[in-house]
C-alpha cells in the first residue's frame, strides 16, 4: 500500500461487512432459499395468492443478494489493490 492511499472510514466499514469473510452474501442466499421454499410450500397447500407473494419476495431478496455479491467483489478487488489480502 502506498503512502498516498490511506484507508478511509468508509472503506473500513466496506471491508468489514463486504470483504473476504463477508457474512452478508451467505446470509442472503439462505434467506432467498427460505423464501423460495416457503413459496413452494404455499403453492403445495393450494394458496396461490400466498405463493405469488413469496415468489415476488424471492425476486427482491435475490436482487439484493446479487447486489451484495457485486459489492463484495468490488471490496475484495479494492483490498487486493491496497495489499490488504
C-alpha angles and dihedrals in degrees: 000000000000123000091244092059110070123173112251125214089252090055091049090055091044092051093046096053103025104028131105096301095041114160092194099080097048090045090051091051092051092047092048091049090049092052091047092051092048090050091052090048091052090050091049090052090052096249098136095171092052091045091052091049092053092046089054090048088051091056091053092045092047092050091051091049093050089048089052089051091053092047090048091052089050092050092049092049090050091048090052091048090052091047095243095126 
